[in-house]
Amino acid sequence: MKSKQDVFARVRAEYLEMPGLTLTAPQVERLCGIDATLCRLILDTLVEARFLRVNSGGAYARLTEGDISRSRPAKAALTSRTTMAKAS
């Protein structure tokens, strides 16, 4: 059996991995293989933590306001140093 912490981390990870993901509670239940009571508890906790929001249709989406800690890829500035030899 999965612990509440494991399921909480799984639901949060799904929303982090898929920007724009919007799911209803029954869809989250099926995705994570959890019962309705545990699903509501986790979704409510994520809403209270301001990680998720509920839209007017009852679907849950990530609230993108604020700082969500997540590693970002480094950017490299590539410049060309090729010099052309002057033809004589």
N, C-alpha and C positions, 0 to 999 in steps of 0.2 A: 504494500500500500504506500502511496506517495504521501510525504508529509506536506503540511500546509505551506511550509517554507519552499519546498521544491516546486509546488504548483504555482505559488506566487512568483517565483523566479522564472518559471516557464512562460507564464502569461506576459510578464513584463518583457522578457526576451523576444517573444513573438512580435510585440508592438515596436520594439527597438529595431528588429531586423527588417520589418516591412513598413517603411514610411507610408502613411496614408491608409493603413489598415483600419477598417471599420467593421466591427462585428457585433452582433446581438449576443445576449447572454446564452441562448441555446447554441449558437455557433461556437462560442468559446467552450462550452461544455463538451461538444463533439470534438473540437480540435485538441483539447487537453485530456479528454477521457475522464471528466469529473462530474459529480452530481450537481444538481441545481443549487443546493444550499451552499456548498463550498464555493461554487462559481460566483454566486452573489456576494458572498463574504469577501472574496478576493477582488472582485470588480469594485465593490463599494470602498474597500481599503485603498485601491489605486486611484479612485476618484477623490477621496479625502486627502490623499497625498499629493493631489494636483498633478498626477502623471497621466490620468485619463479624464475624459469628459464624456458626458452622455448627450447625444443630440436629440432633437425633438421626436425622432422616430424610435428612440430607445436603444440606439446602437452606441457602442463604446469606441472612441477614437482617442489617439494620443493627444494630450494637451501639450503643444510645443512651446508654450511660454516658459521662461525660466531656463535655468542651466541644468541640462541633463548630462551627467558625466558620461563621456564616451570617448574613446580614443579616436583621433583624427589622423588621416595619413599626412605624412610630411610632404611639403611641396619643394621641389628642387628647381632652381633657375638654371636652365641649360643655355649656354651661349656658345656660339661657334667661334673657334679660334683659328679657323683655316685662313691662311694667307695665300694669296695668289702670287706666283713669281712673275715678275714683269718680263715680257718677251723682248728680246733685243733685236 
